[in-house]
Amino acid sequence: MDELSVAVPFSQTGYQPPADIVEEILRIDGLDNVEIQKGSMTITPSRDENILKESLKEKIAEISTGAGFNK
């Protein structure tokens, strides 16, 4: 098995490995040059378990800000 070691510069604070590293490789090499074996990839949509909690927090913050409150 081949191995590849990468280091992300400290100045690149927005990187989310491994997805961003794969994206950079595809961008540099070209998507058409990457061979993907049929049936070798599974994509599963992510689920946000706390979506209702976060929505409620956002709504409370909006109402509070509208009433003149701030942090």
C-alpha positions in Angstrom: 0.0 0.0 0.0 1.3 3.4 -0.9 1.5 6.1 1.8 1.5 9.9 1.6 2.4 12.3 4.4 1.1 15.9 4.2 1.5 18.9 6.4 -0.9 21.8 6.4 0.8 25.2 6.9 -0.2 26.9 10.2 -1.4 29.9 8.1 -4.2 27.7 6.6 -6.6 27.6 9.5 -9.7 26.7 7.6 -8.5 23.2 6.5 -10.8 20.2 7.4 -8.7 17.1 6.7 -9.0 14.7 5.1 -11.6 16.2 2.8 -9.7 19.4 2.0 -6.5 17.5 1.4 -8.2 15.2 -1.1 -9.8 18.3 -2.8 -6.4 19.9 -3.2 -4.9 16.7 -4.7 -7.8 16.5 -7.2 -7.5 20.2 -8.0 -3.7 19.9 -8.7 -3.9 16.6 -10.6 -7.2 17.1 -12.3 -10.4 15.2 -11.6 -10.2 13.5 -15.0 -6.8 11.9 -14.1 -8.2 10.2 -11.0 -9.4 6.6 -11.5 -12.2 5.6 -9.2 -13.1 2.0 -9.2 -16.8 1.2 -9.7 -18.5 0.3 -6.4 -15.5 1.4 -4.3 -17.1 4.5 -2.8 -20.0 5.0 -0.5 -21.4 8.4 0.2 -23.7 8.9 3.2 -25.3 12.3 3.9 -24.4 13.7 7.3 -27.0 14.3 10.0 -26.9 17.2 12.4 -28.3 15.7 15.7 -28.6 19.1 17.4 -30.4 21.0 14.6 -33.5 21.8 16.8 -31.3 22.9 19.7 -29.2 25.2 17.5 -32.3 26.6 15.7 -33.9 27.4 19.1 -30.7 29.1 20.3 -30.6 31.2 17.1 -34.2 32.2 17.5 -33.8 33.2 21.2 -30.7 35.3 20.2 -32.7 37.0 17.4 -35.6 37.8 19.8 -33.2 39.0 22.5 -31.3 41.2 20.1 -34.5 42.7 18.8 -35.5 43.5 22.4 -32.3 45.4 22.9 -30.2 42.8 24.7 -26.6 42.0 23.6 -23.7 39.9 24.8 
